[in-house]
Amino acid sequence: MILVAIVAELLEEYTVVVARVLEHVLQDVPLPFPRRVRFLILRSLPFVSTSSNPHRLQ
């Protein structure tokens, strides 16, 4: 049971890190995605920071 709790905690932390990395990549690096697609991707990420500003997308 303890092992399950440890794995669940690690997966939660991993998900947070992956979401932050994707948020950073989609906001700061110009990608071939249109603004609306980047906005939808960012909105669908779990654990995104509430301070993210969708108007910052260019």
SEDOPA-874861 format. One record per residue: residue number from 1; residue in three letters; x, y, z of N, C-alpha, C in turn. Coordinates in Angstrom, 3 decimals. Atoms other than C-alpha are relative to their C-alpha. Layout:
BEGIN
i aa n_px n_py n_pz ca_px ca_py ca_pz c_px c_py c_pz
NUM Ala X Y Z X Y Z X Y Z
...
//
This chain:
BEGIN
i aa n_px n_py n_pz ca_px ca_py ca_pz c_px c_py c_pz
1 Met 0.826 -1.199 0.000 0.000 0.000 0.000 0.867 1.258 0.000
2 Ile -0.910 -1.147 -0.038 2.875 2.345 0.785 0.620 0.216 -1.374
3 Leu -0.590 -0.109 1.334 4.416 1.576 -2.604 -0.969 0.670 -0.972
4 Val 1.008 -0.626 0.856 1.170 2.553 -4.347 -0.064 1.499 0.259
5 Ala 0.029 -1.425 -0.341 1.131 5.872 -2.500 1.237 0.716 -0.527
6 Ile -1.243 -0.601 0.508 4.758 6.540 -3.443 -0.065 0.165 -1.509
7 Val 0.106 -0.074 1.465 4.143 5.753 -7.115 -1.012 1.062 -0.410
8 Ala 1.008 -1.016 0.316 1.008 7.922 -7.143 0.570 1.402 0.188
9 Glu -0.621 -1.307 -0.250 2.957 10.835 -5.651 1.021 0.335 -1.084
10 Leu -0.982 -0.225 1.064 5.757 10.423 -8.201 -0.680 0.333 -1.323
11 Leu 0.723 -0.279 1.239 3.280 10.329 -11.077 -0.625 1.389 0.021
12 Glu 0.577 -1.335 -0.106 1.585 13.470 -9.799 1.072 1.068 -0.214
13 Glu -1.092 -0.958 0.178 4.905 15.312 -9.568 0.487 0.014 -1.444
14 Tyr -0.419 0.094 1.394 5.904 14.059 -13.022 -0.991 0.726 -0.904
15 Thr 1.024 -0.670 0.799 2.610 15.290 -14.479 0.109 1.513 0.127
16 Val -0.157 -1.441 -0.217 3.141 18.730 -12.944 1.192 0.522 -0.792
17 Val -1.204 -0.436 0.718 6.646 18.972 -14.406 -0.239 0.001 -1.505
18 Val 0.271 0.075 1.439 5.528 17.847 -17.868 -0.944 1.119 -0.425
19 Ala 0.931 -1.085 0.325 2.640 20.335 -17.827 0.713 1.342 -0.019
20 Arg -0.742 -1.268 -0.027 4.988 23.187 -16.859 0.928 0.134 -1.196
21 Val -0.894 -0.035 1.162 7.468 22.262 -19.592 -0.796 0.286 -1.266
22 Leu 0.832 -0.245 1.179 4.724 22.114 -22.214 -0.539 1.420 -0.016
23 Glu 0.489 -1.370 -0.084 3.303 25.404 -20.988 1.095 0.975 -0.419
24 His -1.133 -0.865 0.351 6.733 27.014 -21.284 0.288 -0.058 -1.499
25 Val -0.302 0.171 1.424 7.356 25.578 -24.751 -1.067 0.657 -0.864
26 Leu 1.079 -0.529 0.831 3.952 26.563 -26.097 -0.159 1.509 0.137
27 Gln 0.131 -1.446 -0.167 4.144 30.112 -24.709 1.187 0.755 -0.569
28 Asp -1.197 -0.767 0.306 7.733 31.116 -25.403 0.606 -0.289 -1.366
29 Val -0.629 0.370 1.261 8.798 29.274 -28.535 -1.023 0.121 -1.119
30 Pro 0.948 -0.088 1.122 7.166 30.219 -31.834 -0.111 -1.353 -0.707
31 Leu 0.258 1.283 0.639 5.634 27.029 -33.149 -0.915 0.200 -1.202
32 Pro 0.862 -0.137 1.176 3.789 26.375 -36.390 -1.490 -0.076 0.314
33 Phe 1.407 0.061 -0.363 0.539 26.067 -34.424 -0.609 1.398 -0.012
34 Pro 0.694 -1.289 -0.131 -1.987 28.883 -34.780 -0.250 0.317 1.476
35 Arg 0.203 -0.460 -1.377 -2.678 30.912 -31.640 -1.132 -0.754 0.682
36 Arg 1.155 0.676 -0.601 -6.045 29.241 -31.065 0.351 -1.432 0.408
37 Val -0.390 1.373 -0.326 -4.533 25.743 -31.158 0.892 -0.016 1.232
38 Arg -0.867 -0.072 -1.177 -1.805 26.726 -28.680 -0.816 0.303 1.252
39 Phe 0.849 -0.339 -1.143 -4.442 28.260 -26.405 -0.788 -1.224 0.465
40 Leu 0.769 1.189 -0.365 -6.561 25.086 -26.506 0.882 -1.061 0.649
41 Ile -0.921 0.964 -0.601 -3.531 22.910 -25.758 0.328 0.414 1.424
42 Leu -0.338 -0.483 -1.338 -2.563 25.092 -22.809 -1.174 -0.148 0.963
43 Arg 1.178 0.099 -0.870 -6.124 25.111 -21.450 -0.284 -1.448 0.397
44 Ser 0.296 1.398 -0.290 -6.310 21.305 -21.605 1.051 -0.661 0.885
45 Leu -1.036 0.589 -0.843 -3.116 20.742 -19.591 -0.471 -0.080 1.448
46 Pro 0.310 0.062 -1.429 -3.661 19.462 -16.077 1.066 0.735 0.787
47 Phe -0.936 -0.645 -0.912 -2.025 21.390 -13.251 0.656 1.241 -0.582
48 Val -0.604 -1.232 0.510 -1.397 24.528 -15.295 -0.104 1.068 1.063
49 Ser 0.007 -1.055 -1.006 -0.541 27.533 -13.220 -1.142 0.966 -0.272
50 Thr 1.109 -0.932 0.157 -3.376 29.941 -12.607 0.490 1.374 -0.415
51 Ser -0.545 -1.299 0.375 -1.028 32.844 -13.306 0.349 0.074 -1.476
52 Ser -0.319 -0.040 1.423 -0.567 31.867 -16.954 -0.965 0.946 -0.706
53 Asn 0.774 -1.020 0.695 -1.761 34.596 -19.254 -0.181 -0.418 -1.450
54 Pro 0.197 0.438 1.384 -3.338 33.354 -22.521 0.228 1.116 -1.005
55 His -0.223 -1.104 0.923 -2.948 36.839 -24.022 1.471 0.163 -0.329
56 Arg -1.425 -0.085 0.247 0.804 36.381 -23.866 0.390 -0.768 -1.256
57 Leu -0.288 0.764 1.210 0.652 33.926 -26.782 0.090 0.917 -1.198
58 Gln -0.180 -0.847 1.190 1.868 35.392 -30.015 -0.066 -0.833 -1.247
//
